[in-house]
């Protein structure tokens, strides 16, 4: 997550860094080092030379690009080749001196003239839509990580071998590319390994898939569109960031209480999203992001059930209900009898449960078709996925039960597993198409300087 300058790496560490590149090449981007310009900076009563970067602004007129005079200057905190706000840098407006009278025209309406009443335009800049979409995704991702960790932590120290297998399968729903667990082909992870992994997942701010890092992304993206969010929502985002960062030395057994506090803040965010934000395009993209992320995690969790469980692995069902906050819904219908098909009914097929997969796909389809310029092929893909999901009649599926004779015709379970696997690939692809459609500006237009 930090820039690495090859020329500055000690000779003894170059081999180690080369191994990191070979093992995780997708996490690195190579860029030619640029000699930055410098400017005099007044600092603590004296002039110093500092590296500077000028960010200019351009307007797309439809016929080309027009560069705007001036811009934003970013100044390094100390001597060196890195200009970064995270490293204490500063930013200042760049002014351009003019040799003729400056136009005093202003688009602000004089205070003594009445304003014209109108509704806020439905149009939002692509930058705002992009950030709103990812704010929704990261908030939902944080909630899913927190719920999975809160279900695992109280169980790990007292887990026997069968329950430990269930916890490892629950951890698999996170799809962590940075897992610190030993590979299954080397040895089976122990409860100590799993405890270290959960601590890392919770508090390691440098780990991209950790809860601490995810909440930091929520804070960063929220800051990018702070002009679109209320003061209460920005205050809440700040509390979310501090809920994990400020208490990394918490004893392991006190983590569930910390996670509960974090989930309370995330629930408050959900309430503000539903009750305090106008139903404009920004809200549409934020809500689509949340529903999409929840659908992705639900698909991973349901995939674990679609692979028939042994009797020793059935405690996983209780964990999945707890993660989806659907334990009481299940008990109200089926009491304390845990069975896979009943869990699938609650978490997959129940269109009234806001934590079910059916609910997510239905709302994604409804929201996406309300976006301007949506792609009919992508809308149809979501409709087809929802139709196929509803084609599964859980009452006719033959799920192997403990002690019962082997059921014939269990191909319905394998068909369900294939559907979930396909959906797990469809959802990210659908997200990429949405990003390309609304957030990408890769067209090449002629550029003119000045006007």
N, C-alpha and C positions, 0 to 999 in steps of 0.2 A: 504493500500500500504506500510505500515511500519510494521516491526516485533513487536509483542507484547509478552512480557515475563510475563507469568502468575504469577510467584512468586513475581514480582515487582508491580503488580496492587494493589493499596490501597483497603482495605477491603470494603470501602464504594462504590467503582466503579466496583466491581466484578459482582454485579447483573446486572448493566447496560450493561457491556460487554457480559454477558451471553445472554441477550436479543438480542444483535446484532448478536451473533452467531446463535441463533434460527431463526431470521428473514432472514438472508442471509448466510446460511451455505455453499453455493457453492463458496463463495468468500474467504474462509479460508482453510488453510492446517495446520494440527497439526504436530508438529515435536518435538522429544525429545531434550531438551536443552543439548548441548555438552559443556563440559569444555574445552575451547580453550587453546592451548599451548601458551606460552609467550616467548619473546626473548628480549634481551637488544637492545634498539634503541637510537641512538645518536640524541638528539633533543635540540636545543638551548644551545649547549655547555655542556650538561650533559647527563648521561645515564638514561633512563627510561625503565620500564617494560611495554610492549605493547602486546596485543593479536595478534597472527599471524595465517594466513591460507596459506598452501602450495598447490598451484595448480600444479599437475604433468601432463605430457603429455605422451601419449601412441600411438604406431603405430599399425595399423591393417595389418598384413602381409598376410592375407588370411588363415593362419594356426593357428593364435593366436594373442595375443597382446604382444608387447614389450614395457616395461616402459623405457623412456628416462631419463638419469641422469639429475638432476637439475629440474628446474621448475620456477614458478612465485610465489613470496611471496607477500601477501597482509598484510599490517600492519594497525592496528586501529589508528585513530587520537589521541584518549585519552584512559584512562583506562576504561574498560567495556567489554561487551560480544558481541559487534557488530563490525564486520569488514566490512566496506562499503565504496566504493569510493565516493558515494553520501554524506557521512557524514565526508568527509575530509580525508579519508584513503589514503595510498600511496601503490605503488607496486614497487617491485625491483626483478631483476633476481636472482635466487638461483644458486650459483656456487658450483660445487663438486670438491674438491681437489683430485688430482691424484698422485700416488706415482711412476709414470713412465713417460717417455717423452710423450708429447701430440702430437697426429697425426696432421700434418700441412696441410693435404689434404683439398682443397677447390674446390667447384663446380663452382666457378667464373672463367670465361675464362680470361686468361691474356690479357692485353690491347694491346699487340703487335701482337696478332693473330686475323685474320679476323673472324667475326662472320658468322655463317651459316644462310642464310635468310630462313625464314619459316613463315607461318601463325600461329596466336595464336590458341592453341588447343581449341576445342569446349568443352572439359571437364572442369567442375567447381566443386569445393568442395561442398558437400551438405550444409555446413554451409553458403557458399556464396549464393547458390540457395535459401535456406530458408530465409535468410535476404532480398534478392532481391525481393522475392515473397511478403513478408510482408511489405517491403518498398513501393511497388506498391499499396498494399491494403490500408495502412494507409494514403498515399498521396491522393488516391481517396476518402477515407472516410472523410478526412479533407475537401476536396473540396465539397462533398455533404453536410456535416454539415454546412459549410460556406454559401453555396447557399441557403439552407433552411432557415437559420437564417436571411440572408439578405432579403429574401422575406417576412419574418414575421415581423421583427422589425419595418419597417416604417408603418405597417398597424395596429399594435396592439392597440395603444393609441386612434385611431379614429374608431376602429372597433365597429360596432353595433352588435346586438346579432347574426344575421345570418352570418356575416363575421367572428365573433369570433369562431363560430362552424367550419367554414372552416379552420381557423388557427389551431384549436385544431386537426383537421383531418390531416393537413399538418405536425404538430408536431408528430403525430402518426407514420409517415413514418420513423422517427428516431429509432423507437423500443427501446426507452430508458428504461433500467431497473432501472435507478437511478433518474427517474423523480420526481420533487418536486411538481407536480400538485396534487391537491386533487383527490381522487378516485371518479369516476362518481357516484358510489352508495352512497357516502356521500353528495356531493354537486357538482354543475356544476362549473368548474373553471372560474374565472373572468379574466378580462384583466390585473389586478394587479398580479394575480397568474401567468399568462402567461409571463408577463414582468420579474418577478423574475426568472422564469424557464429559460427564454432565456438568462438572464444575467449569470446564473449559467452554462448553456450549453456553453457559450462563454468563460468565464474567470476562472472558477473553476478548477485549475490545479490538485486538488485532486479527482476530479470526473472522473472516467475512461472513460466515453463516451463524455466528453466535448471536444471542439475544442482545448483548451489549452493543455489538456492531450494528445490528438491525435497528435498534432504537436510535443510535447515532445517525443512521441514514434518515430515519423519520424526522429527526431534528434538522438535519441539513436540508432536506427537501421542503419541509415546512417553512424554513427560513427563505427558501427561494420564492415562495408565493405568499409571504407574510402579508402583502397588501391585499390578498384575497381572503385571508382568514381573520376571524375576530380576535380581539385581545385575549379573551378567555381561552380560545382554542390554542393560541400561541403559548399562553401560560401553561396549559395542560401538556403541550408537546415538550416544554422545558422540564416539567415534572417527570414525564416519561423518561427522558434522557437521563435524569439524575437518579431515577428509581433503582437503576442497576449500577451505574458508574460509581456512585458515592459510597457503595457498601460492598466492595469486593472482598473484604476480609470477614464477611459473615460466616459463622460456623455452618457446616454442611446441612445439619438438621434444621437450621432456621431458614434455609432457602425457600421452602414452601410458603412461609408467611410473606417473604419478600415478593415471591411470584404472585401471591394473592393480591398484594397491594398494587403490583404492576398491572394485573388483569383488571382491577377496579378502575385504574386510570384509563386503560384501553376501552373499557365499557363506557366510561364517561365520554371518551372521544366518539364512540359509536353513537351515543345519544345526541351529541352536538352535531354530528354529521347528518342525522336524520331530522333533527328538530330545529337547527339553527342556520342551516345553509340553504340559500335559495335554490330551487330546482332548475338551475341553468346548466349550460354545457359543462362547466367545471365540476358540478356535482355529479353529472352523468359519468364523466370519466373516472372520478374518484370511486364511485359506487361500483362501476364495472371492474375497476382494479381490485376492490375488496372481494367481490363475488368470484372473480376469476381465481384469485389466490386461494380462497376457501375451497373452491372446486378442485384445485390441484391437490391440496392436502387431503381432502376427503377421498379423492380417487386413490391416492397412495394407501390410505388407511383401509378402504374397502377392498383393495387388492389383497391385503393380508388375510381377509376373511374368505375371499374367493378361492384362495388356496386352502383346501380342506384342512382343518385343524385337528390335531390329535386331542384326546381327552385331557392330557396334561397341559395343552396349550390354550384351553378354554378361558383361563383367567385374562387372556388378552382381550376378550370381549368386554369385560368389565372396564378395562383401561380405555378402550376405544369409546365406550359410552361416556366415560368421565371426561375424556379429552373433548368430545363433541358437546359437552354440557347437556346431555340427553338422558342421564340416568333416571331422573324422575319421570320423564316421558315414558321411558321403557317400563318402569315399575308400575305406572298407572295402568298399563295395558296388559303386561305379562307377569306382573308381580316379581318374584325373585328368581324365576326360572330363566336361566340364561341359555339361549340357543342361537346359533349363527343366523338362521333365516329370519328370526324375529329381530335381531340386531340389524340385519340388512334392510328389513322393512322400515325401521326407524331412521337409519342413517343414509339410506339410498333412495327408497321409493316413496317416502312420506312427503307429499307436496305441501303439507301444512307446517312442516318442521323447518324453521329457518336455518337449521344446521344440516339439512339433508342435501344430497347431491341433486335430486330432482329440483329442489327449491333454487339452487344456484344456477343450474342450466336454464330453468324457466325464466328467471330474472335477467340472466345474461342475454338471452334471446330478445326479451322485451326491451331492455335498455339499448341494445345495439341497434335494433331497427329504428329507434327514435333519433339516432345520430344522423346528421346530414351527410350525404355522399357515402353512406355505408355500402360495402360490397355485397351484392346479392349472393355471391357464391359463399362468402363467409357466413352470412346469415343462414343460408340453407344448411351449411355444415353443422351449425349449432342446433337448428331445428331437427336435423336428421339424428344427431346424437341424443337429443331429448326423446324423440320418437322411439329410438332403439332402446333407450333406458326403460321407457314405459312399456315396452313389449315383453319384458321379463315378468312372468307371473310367478312370484315367489312361492305361491301355494303348490305349484307343480314341480318345483325344483326338488331333486332328491339329494339332500345333504347327508353324508354319513354321520350317524349318531353313535355315541359310545355304547357298546353292548348290543346294538341292533344289527340284524343281518345286513349284509352288503346290499345296497340299493342298486337296482338296474336303471339305466337311463339317466345316469348322472352327467350326461354330456351338457345339460343345461348349466351346470356349474363351470365347466370348462369354457363354454360359450360366454358366460358372464365374465370370467377371467380375461378372455381375449378382448371383450368389449372394453373393460377397464384399462387394459394395457394400451389399446388403441386411443382411448380418450386421454390417457396420460401423455401421449404424443401430440394429440390434436390441440389441447389447450395452450401449450406454449407456442405452437405454430400459429394459432389463431391470434394470440397476443402479439407475435411478431408482425403479422399482417396488419393489425390495428395500428401498431407503432409506425409502420412504413406508410400507412395511409394518411395518418393525421399528424405525425410528429416529425417526419423526415423531410428535409428540404435540399435534396441532392441535385436538383435541376441546375443546369449550367446556363447562366444568363450573362449578357454583356455587362461590363462594369465601366462606369464613368466616375471620374473624380470631380467633386464640386458641382456647382449648378450656376 
